[in-house]
């Protein structure tokens, strides 16, 4: 794998981690249970994507 490809993968992992953190922060602040559940599901999905990318390496 080239250094440039590794940088792309690192960027993808960083983006997924950022989205996971943002979703968790947002879910903690939401009062509406439906929205809170939806954002929590988004957080879980970003965690899954992060894990899938990481495992592929």
C-alpha positions in Angstrom: 0.0 0.0 0.0 1.4 3.4 -0.9 1.9 6.2 1.6 -0.8 8.2 -0.2 -3.3 5.3 0.1 -2.5 5.1 3.8 -3.2 8.8 4.2 -6.7 8.3 2.6 -7.4 5.5 5.0 -6.2 7.6 7.9 -8.5 10.4 6.8 -11.5 8.1 6.5 -10.9 6.7 10.0 -10.6 10.3 11.4 -13.8 11.4 9.7 -15.7 8.4 11.1 -14.3 9.0 14.6 -15.2 12.7 14.3 -18.8 11.9 13.2 -19.1 9.3 16.0 -18.1 11.9 18.6 -20.3 14.6 17.2 -23.3 12.2 17.2 -22.7 11.1 20.8 -22.4 14.8 21.9 -25.6 15.7 20.0 -27.5 12.7 21.4 -26.6 13.6 24.9 -28.0 17.1 24.4 -31.3 16.1 22.8 -34.5 16.0 24.8 -36.8 14.5 22.1 -36.5 10.7 22.6 -37.2 10.0 18.9 -34.4 12.3 17.7 -32.1 11.1 20.5 -32.7 7.5 19.3 -32.1 8.4 15.7 -28.8 10.2 16.4 -27.7 7.3 18.7 -28.3 5.0 15.8 -26.1 7.2 13.6 -23.4 7.1 16.2 -23.6 3.3 16.2 -23.4 3.2 12.4 -20.3 5.4 12.3 -18.7 3.1 14.9 -19.5 0.1 12.7 -18.0 1.9 9.7 -14.9 2.8 11.6 -14.5 -0.8 12.8 -15.0 -2.2 9.3 -12.3 0.1 7.9 -9.9 -0.7 10.7 -10.5 -4.5 10.4 -9.8 -4.3 6.7 -6.3 -3.2 7.4 
